[in-house]
């Protein structure tokens, strides 16, 4: 598997929030960022790692979410109807 056998994707409860002062290459960064860290397996998921994992999964499953937000009921219904028509056209 791409990410090895150490990560259980069904349960992330063993990760805790931690602060990182180095990036993935080991260079010191100015602003400390929050990461997920599992001290037992020594796995750290930073923002960059998360984005990489996310892009692999999106590509593997061909899922690219559309960022579209509707404020009113009529607009929401219009978006839903548009998506229905797009699905029926395929």
Backbone as CSV, one residue per row, in Angstrom:
resi,resn,N_x,N_y,N_z,CA_x,CA_y,CA_z,C_x,C_y,C_z
1,UNK,0.835,-1.179,0.000,0.000,0.000,0.000,0.883,1.248,0.000
2,UNK,0.353,2.324,-0.497,1.117,3.563,-0.644,1.648,4.074,0.684
3,UNK,0.841,4.018,1.743,1.203,4.633,3.006,1.762,3.644,4.018
4,UNK,1.967,2.411,3.631,2.531,1.415,4.542,1.481,0.784,5.425
5,UNK,1.898,-0.120,6.268,0.979,-0.848,7.140,0.788,-0.166,8.487
6,UNK,1.523,0.918,8.750,1.482,1.567,10.058,0.212,2.385,10.297
7,UNK,-0.444,2.842,9.225,-1.594,3.727,9.386,-2.882,2.930,9.241
8,UNK,-3.730,3.026,10.245,-5.047,2.410,10.208,-6.040,3.504,9.851
9,UNK,-6.538,3.493,8.615,-7.423,4.558,8.147,-8.808,4.486,8.770
10,UNK,-9.121,3.428,9.481,-10.428,3.313,10.119,-10.454,3.991,11.481
11,UNK,-9.282,4.248,12.054,-9.240,4.801,13.410,-8.059,5.757,13.554
12,UNK,-8.358,7.035,13.609,-7.312,8.037,13.799,-7.250,8.504,15.253
13,UNK,-7.909,7.805,16.165,-7.970,8.254,17.552,-6.616,8.191,18.256
14,UNK,-5.669,7.414,17.726,-4.365,7.345,18.367,-3.500,8.551,18.032
15,UNK,-3.953,9.414,17.109,-3.226,10.637,16.797,-3.632,11.727,17.777
16,UNK,-2.686,12.575,18.127,-2.989,13.726,18.960,-2.402,14.964,18.296
17,UNK,-2.910,16.118,18.669,-2.382,17.368,18.125,-1.015,17.635,18.732
18,UNK,-0.115,18.117,17.909,1.229,18.464,18.372,1.696,19.680,17.585
19,UNK,2.765,20.281,18.038,3.352,21.420,17.345,4.610,20.972,16.624
20,UNK,4.785,21.487,15.429,5.986,21.158,14.654,6.739,22.441,14.370
21,UNK,8.043,22.385,14.524,8.850,23.551,14.181,9.806,23.246,13.027
22,UNK,9.600,22.085,12.385,10.395,21.718,11.203,9.444,21.211,10.124
23,UNK,9.814,21.437,8.855,8.988,20.945,7.759,9.363,19.498,7.434
24,UNK,8.791,18.955,6.359,9.014,17.550,6.008,10.472,17.238,5.664
25,UNK,11.227,18.252,5.212,12.642,18.046,4.892,13.564,18.269,6.084
26,UNK,13.004,18.669,7.224,13.806,18.888,8.420,14.276,20.322,8.596
27,UNK,13.875,21.216,7.717,14.251,22.623,7.819,13.392,23.317,8.877
28,UNK,14.000,24.215,9.622,13.276,24.963,10.646,12.309,25.924,9.974
29,UNK,11.083,25.973,10.482,10.089,26.890,9.939,9.822,27.998,10.945
30,UNK,9.452,29.157,10.432,9.251,30.312,11.303,8.028,30.151,12.186
31,UNK,6.913,29.787,11.600,5.666,29.684,12.350,5.405,28.215,12.683
32,UNK,5.176,27.940,13.933,4.889,26.581,14.358,3.519,26.173,13.833
33,UNK,3.443,24.986,13.223,2.162,24.509,12.728,1.680,23.322,13.547
34,UNK,0.382,23.154,13.577,-0.232,22.049,14.299,-0.249,20.826,13.379
35,UNK,0.160,19.694,13.897,0.181,18.446,13.140,-0.503,17.349,13.948
36,UNK,-0.842,16.256,13.292,-1.310,15.064,13.986,-0.104,14.162,14.198
37,UNK,0.063,13.645,15.403,1.254,12.868,15.717,0.889,11.632,16.521
38,UNK,1.456,10.498,16.138,1.312,9.252,16.885,2.696,8.895,17.427
39,UNK,2.951,9.123,18.722,4.284,8.892,19.272,4.691,7.414,19.272
40,UNK,3.732,6.518,19.357,4.054,5.096,19.400,4.641,4.618,18.070
41,UNK,4.005,4.985,16.976,4.480,4.580,15.651,5.370,5.647,15.015
42,UNK,5.515,6.794,15.681,6.296,7.926,15.194,5.843,8.379,13.811
43,UNK,4.521,8.547,13.683,3.931,9.022,12.436,3.441,10.446,12.658
44,UNK,3.822,11.327,11.743,3.396,12.724,11.817,2.696,13.076,10.523
45,UNK,1.505,13.640,10.630,0.772,14.093,9.454,0.668,15.609,9.528
46,UNK,1.449,16.264,8.696,1.435,17.728,8.631,0.439,18.160,7.558
47,UNK,0.291,19.458,7.386,-0.612,19.975,6.359,-0.168,19.506,4.978
48,UNK,1.142,19.528,4.720,1.660,19.071,3.433,1.394,17.584,3.217
49,UNK,1.602,16.775,4.262,1.336,15.334,4.166,-0.143,15.081,3.923
50,UNK,-0.987,15.822,4.643,-2.434,15.680,4.478,-2.846,15.986,3.043
51,UNK,-2.322,17.073,2.488,-2.673,17.449,1.121,-2.203,16.402,0.121
52,UNK,-1.035,15.797,0.363,-0.530,14.744,-0.514,-1.428,13.506,-0.436
53,UNK,-1.773,13.075,0.768,-2.656,11.922,0.951,-4.005,12.203,0.297
54,UNK,-4.530,13.396,0.523,-5.818,13.780,-0.037,-5.790,13.757,-1.563
55,UNK,-4.723,14.270,-2.167,-4.644,14.288,-3.637,-4.542,12.877,-4.198
56,UNK,-3.808,11.974,-3.529,-3.731,10.580,-3.975,-5.108,9.924,-3.929
57,UNK,-5.833,10.125,-2.832,-7.142,9.503,-2.684,-8.149,10.061,-3.690
58,UNK,-8.106,11.371,-3.916,-9.005,11.968,-4.907,-8.725,11.403,-6.297
59,UNK,-7.446,11.256,-6.649,-7.083,10.712,-7.954,-7.454,9.233,-8.057
60,UNK,-7.228,8.469,-6.987,-7.521,7.037,-7.007,-9.006,6.763,-7.197
61,UNK,-9.849,7.575,-6.572,-11.284,7.361,-6.658,-11.977,8.320,-7.625
62,UNK,-11.187,9.146,-8.312,-11.697,10.115,-9.274,-12.791,10.987,-8.653
63,UNK,-12.510,11.506,-7.473,-13.442,12.355,-6.757,-12.810,13.741,-6.599
64,UNK,-13.417,14.702,-7.241,-12.943,16.070,-7.130,-14.143,16.932,-6.743
65,UNK,-14.325,17.198,-5.439,-15.513,17.924,-4.997,-15.598,19.325,-5.582
66,UNK,-16.821,19.693,-5.916,-17.078,21.017,-6.448,-17.368,21.937,-5.273
67,UNK,-16.683,23.051,-5.207,-16.915,24.002,-4.124,-18.006,24.952,-4.575
68,UNK,-19.195,24.716,-4.062,-20.342,25.520,-4.445,-21.236,25.642,-3.218
69,UNK,-21.502,26.868,-2.820,-22.322,27.087,-1.639,-23.529,27.931,-2.010
70,UNK,-24.665,27.489,-1.535,-25.909,28.217,-1.792,-26.449,28.769,-0.482
71,UNK,-26.942,29.979,-0.533,-27.444,30.606,0.689,-28.940,30.449,0.864
72,UNK,-29.680,30.497,-0.222,-31.134,30.441,-0.112,-31.697,29.103,-0.556
73,UNK,-32.939,28.839,-0.189,-33.605,27.585,-0.527,-33.746,27.428,-2.038
74,UNK,-34.135,28.494,-2.735,-34.332,28.424,-4.182,-32.999,28.141,-4.885
75,UNK,-31.939,28.755,-4.419,-30.622,28.521,-5.012,-30.186,27.077,-4.792
76,UNK,-30.393,26.542,-3.603,-30.048,25.151,-3.316,-30.816,24.204,-4.223
77,UNK,-32.119,24.454,-4.365,-32.929,23.602,-5.234,-32.464,23.688,-6.680
78,UNK,-32.051,24.859,-7.117,-31.548,25.047,-8.474,-30.260,24.247,-8.698
79,UNK,-29.366,24.278,-7.725,-28.110,23.529,-7.828,-28.395,22.030,-7.871
80,UNK,-29.306,21.561,-7.031,-29.658,20.141,-7.006,-30.253,19.725,-8.348
81,UNK,-31.140,20.534,-8.895,-31.757,20.221,-10.185,-30.713,20.193,-11.298
82,UNK,-29.775,21.122,-11.268,-28.699,21.151,-12.263,-27.858,19.878,-12.194
83,UNK,-27.543,19.437,-10.979,-26.753,18.206,-10.816,-27.536,16.988,-11.305
84,UNK,-28.848,16.952,-11.044,-29.676,15.848,-11.540,-29.644,15.786,-13.060
85,UNK,-29.779,16.948,-13.715,-29.741,16.983,-15.171,-28.385,16.538,-15.694
86,UNK,-27.298,16.931,-15.021,-25.955,16.505,-15.442,-25.797,14.996,-15.318
87,UNK,-26.325,14.403,-14.235,-26.234,12.951,-14.059,-27.061,12.207,-15.110
88,UNK,-28.229,12.743,-15.434,-29.074,12.077,-16.423,-28.474,12.169,-17.820
89,UNK,-27.696,13.223,-18.080,-27.071,13.398,-19.389,-25.916,12.428,-19.610
90,UNK,-25.351,11.911,-18.535,-24.203,11.004,-18.676,-24.602,9.631,-19.065
